[in-house]
Amino acid sequence: MEFNSFWYLGLAALSILLLIYVYLKTKSNRILLLFFAMVGFGYIVETVIYNIGHSYQYYPKLIKHDSFYDSNMGAIASNALALPVVATFIAALRKNWLWIIFFVSLFAVIEWTFLKLNIYTHNWWRIGYTAPGLLLVYFPLAKLFYQLLSRPLQGKLHNIVLFLCVSPISANLQFMPVMFFSIRYYDLGWFDMPSKDTTAFGAIYYLLACLFYVWIAKHHWKLKWFKYVLTPLLIYAVNLLLQKTGILHIQVWWDPWYYVILSVFVLKCTVTISKHLTTGPQKTPDPLN
């Protein structure tokens, strides 16, 4: 195993173990919804500062053929595991400000350590930007989301939380085959590497797709199965349009079918999560009381 990989995989493994601990401690499905929502929120922030702004670069050495896709894997270890898992731990187990300050300090130390080990570098980002964001926004937001998930959600709040929960599912399933198998790339001439174009445009693509998934899942159709026909047809048409305009370049024969099937799967996830948010959590004794 590469030296760099050891640190990133270790961080990911510890995060997964902590998430399992929180779930076993609370025995609540709200934990998973909160976790997905925090990943979704983090991904939106990352779209701006990392995917488009190129604020920093990770070097986990998990993907050999493309340095930026390799950096994306480091971003996943941080923003899809470590940060949202700790946020879930703080919110679900009702940890106070001392715990929040501890974890903010811990992440600052981890970031500093990764910098010193040369397995992570800053472009324009600074450690001083991370700490206030976690302390004042990210961790308090996790507490707010957990409170919201303790009751049935309707209206705009339902839409927002549903979007945040679904977006990481869509994003990860969309990007993983691209990064590991190079099944497609987007060419817009925005950046100096095709993988940077692909990551930036792919982020915009999945965010817009998730807005559609939320809308079509909540729309009341006379024929409930119709949305499962309309969605893959629309996704296929969008991909065909992107291909005809020279933006999308498909590398393998099964790429179009993968994204068609993926659209149905993500829509099904959206419908299922929407029902959970609408009905609220089951009335079970609070293990923390």
Buried (B, 14 or more C-beta within 10 A) or exposed (E): EBEBBEBBBEBBEEBEEBBEEBBEBBEBEBBBBBBBBBBBBBBBEBBEBBBBBBBBBBBBBBBEEBBBBBBBBBBBBBBBBBBBBBBBBBBBBEBEEEBBBEBBEEBBEBBEEBBEEEBBEEEEBEEEBBBEBBBEEBBBBBBEBBEBBEEEBEEEEBBBBBBBBBBBBBBBBBBBBBBBEBBBBBEEEEBEBBBBBBBBBBBEBBBEBBBBBBEBBBEEEEEEEEBBEBBBEBBBEBBEEBBEEEBBBBEEEEBBEBBBBBBBEBBBBBBEBBEBBEEEBEEEEEEEE
